């Protein structure tokens, strides 16, 4: 599942949420890459994240 949220987090009524269920890890990865490309085209830039990425194996 890929979850997205866009908007102002301080104002929940102005935040959009969506969840997409995909059939495979490869489909999910392709969707995330596509969303990343779209956001870069819109002028968003990656910042340093303070989160930990867990190494789950979905094969």
N, C-alpha and C positions, 0 to 999 in steps of 0.2 A: 504494500500500500504506500502511495506517495501522498503526503499531506502538504498542503500549501496554505499560507495565510498572508494576506496583503491588507494594508491599511494602517490605521493608527491604533496601536495596542492600548493606548490610554483611553480610547473611546471605543468600547466593544461594538457599538452599533454601527461603526464605520469600518469594521474589519470584515473582510471576506474570508471564509474558510472553505476549502474543498478537499475531498479525499478521493483518490482514484485507486481502485483495486486492479492490479495487473496480474497476468498469469505466470510471469517468470521474473527472476532477478534481472535478466537481460532487458526485458521490456521496461522495468522500473528504472534501470540505469539509463536507458536511452531517453526516457521521459525527463529525468533529472538533468541530463546533459542538454536537452533541448530547452528546458526552462532556464537553465543557466545561460545559454547563448542568448535567449530572448531578453533576459534581464540585463545582460551586458550591452545589448543593442539599445536598451532603454536608458543607459547611462549609469546603471548600478555598478558598484565596485565591491570586490570581496574585501572584507575586513578580517582582522585577526580574531579568530574564534577562541573562546575560553571553554569550549565543550570537548568532551572526550569521545572519540569515535570508537565504537565497539566493533570488534572484528568477527562478526557472525559469518558463518559459512552457510549459504543458501543453495548449495548445489544439490 
